[in-house]
Amino acid sequence: MQGEFGCTLFLPGSADGRPASVTIRANGFSVKHEGGSFEIPFHQVQASKGGYGDSMLILSGPGPQGPVSMYFADRGVVSGLSGYRLSPLLASQLSGSGGGGKAKWVLLVLLVLAGIGYGLYWVGAWGFGKAVDLAVEHVPPEWEVELGKQAATETLTQQRVCGNVAVNGTVNDIGNRLVAALDAPPYTFRFKIVDSPDVNAFALPGGYVFVNYGLLQKAATPDEVAGVMAHEIQHALLRHGLRNVVGRASIAIIVGLAVGDVQGVGGLAAGLAGELAALSFSREQEEEADRLGLDLVYRAKFAPGGMPDFFVKMKDEEEKRGIALPSFLSTHPDTDARIEALKAEITRRGTGSPEPLARDWAVSIAACDPIPLSDPDAEAGKAESP
């Protein structure tokens, strides 16, 4: 069963809508307009109301160049989706009852608990976590990108980046190869090399990934760096950083997000953007990023052994010299168990079909040439002069 509907399409960077046709396929939407066509899977679409008097249905999701929005005057698209396997969030948003009812239920729980003596304890133990999860579901990708951009800008005010063409080209080659193996990522990933001797890397919401120059110097092969970067990319895609930031917000902001008021993200970004790079992840979040990061390494045709090899190298270094483990290893005690889990999965899946990076590793990372950079969306080679 298929259906075709007309809509007004808004593309990234343009305030003007354009006519488009949307066809419902088995797994998502096929969008055609004068400038081209693209597909959006159901699981990456969110629905809301808009237009005059909330008379229009808005479907939002990732397009080829960034987030897009489709405005439908014909609500028949809702009935047209009947019988398709939709994500629980999209289904509840389209029904106007499931997700909203759940949000109102969470709000009621929070208000009741806040009014009794032990309310805050139970909010923290149970209701609070559920509210945070629901709140994160309501944050659209474009807001997540804005939060990450503010955090990235704050990072750049404190750190210089490597401006060397060769080292930037190498890291971008690795990162772009990993991203190319993803299924329709919701935003554009950007990679920067921080002029720091610390062996570390971190990802911010919205796809801003930072790799320290010290990590590149410590790695023996590009496959080791690919393992770390794949791990960080998955943190971003899984919205781990966003969830941790929302978890630190006030109950008022969380409840607002849970009922669909995304405006609270603006205040959240202003208050916590500078702390994002320092936030640690839970054991469960790290293990999830390990597992999916390793799968991404396989799909991008890097040698999978590079991931556990680098983790082992850093753990041994910490034991020998007493230095602090990098953030991607230091947030919980079971590093050995994580390494063993990665090795076991590689034993099960084999070595894959790795393809070497077409660069001389030692030559590529030989120089950093630090420069200032204020715009996290700019290329490091086009930074301001010192």
Steps between C-alpha positions, in 0.01 A plus 500: 500500500634838395364854511619826346439838659590860421685713752706816543864407554746710698867421438802598718610861466183615322201679649297444182293189457475313173237257371585132534334163474538237768442130437457259788723195454534183705770641728468876469425801281622572148517876445519659152538868421630713215859477626516123549374218720591319819374241746427532874452180707202494736722468807664836426177698457322708762150645471352822638228757429556843346372765267206727571305362795715186497306393192794335324693180566878544509731204440868568572808290439848487344550597137813471284632840615351516850164509680188554287136568583191407297172689553182311405163674467345161423475303823423195289867413528426383856240247386731415211756378750256253654637148483864602470756411767584838651730583789313520835582873525371583151188288550419676828564845348269425206226361723512807721433277800768241570807722540311802631310287749821346623661841534204630699517189720870561568424864576229400746734253671769766537261759641353258751837369611641851533226579750568222749781450745694237310399615154845602377645164600250311287533746215871427495453125534228447245276774364787740430681253273183432303437870461856556374464224239171644379643851496796394283262338250335839446820691419521538119839449330537870413483594869750228581736647239460846651584369846809322364607808306487716812706244691748471211536878486573507873762230454669698223530809721721295731695287252688544174460246223743339260518687170736263322345390171628141513383419851159660441461313174583173672253542786228616261567201275450268797194683627333536161556133423329407826210738436458368145430158651209635710136476398375857444658682796276781631768769475835583345802379696791741544845396619758721671847422638574670831858614565538304822749230605227323698390171350129560468202552269141606557178556308246776558129489410425566135811331359791718618792260562832609650819289493808607695830512313650298785268212412618500140863488612426210732322294235711261294252471213198684357290197601562580867379857447202374299396284796501797737322728251233237426439473875454879525279519191267246658482704821371789288252291300367335816454848653688402813641847553160660448341264750765571760456875459121477520544288813681792662231752410226628727180302532316792336708470182472121495123507541476764226697282261299193598177669390658625177621850593848494342562867575656391828798366309611858434546572869649157548764571235592836650537355848678172433674526162839558656470186713407256223857403413570410863187291563564129548285213376347212690631147470197403293553793264868418452426133432234597244745736327763221502267247343355725230835672445663166424221418257560834328872418473410178319260677263757771420757227425757590765689227685277426804793402720613863513223586745586261786873532423491872573290452813754245627786735417346780703417275794859369510633855481283602794623210708866566420507877541201568719347739246127551481309294246335694217129572538397219265652250747498668840139534599450159658706213643436217252745600225636145488150361446440747216827405330422131533151552359648673195755224447232233534285670238796524262570132552137425415485726191854460373731768363253632243624647172723790605620748240814700581484877521671650196741708709836451667403502868827626646530780244133598532515562876851645514389861558212686662570869419258639761273789401197674658150420379180664618239343270449126560344468153808644326784292359810505718714600201292817467541616858583854603866597498663493847 
